[in-house]
Amino acid sequence: MDHEYSISGKLWIGPQHATLPQEYSFANNLFVINVDGSIAPRDPRTAEHFSETDLRSLCNQISLAFHARVRLEKLHEEYGLLNVFNGGSDYEVVCADRFVCECLNGKEVSREKESF
């Protein structure tokens, strides 16, 4: 089985965010906030060790720093053999966990965790 981790997000930008793109440092990790408001870690391997608590703190801090709404998501997908038939098989996602956090002006407004 293989595991894949990712972190992605969105900063709702307004005219006051003319300084994008820029990097944001958190817990010795760099995150890039692009002109379109998308957020991603500079190093994709960051997601593997990034906890839900870290994600909530990062969301809160970016939201507070930019005085805006921020949504961050961490996804963990586990790949394995699925749909074995006629002697063949498919290597697909067999299970996934997703954690989503949303903050507005430095306050958490929603949080959701699901497995599928």
Secondary structure, 3 states (H helix, E strand, C coil): CEEEEEEEEEECCCHHHCCCCEEEEECCEEEEECCCCEEEECCCCHHHHCCHHHHHHHHHHHHHHHCCEEEEEEEEEEEEEEEEECCEEEEEEEEEEEEEEEEECCEEEEEEEEEC
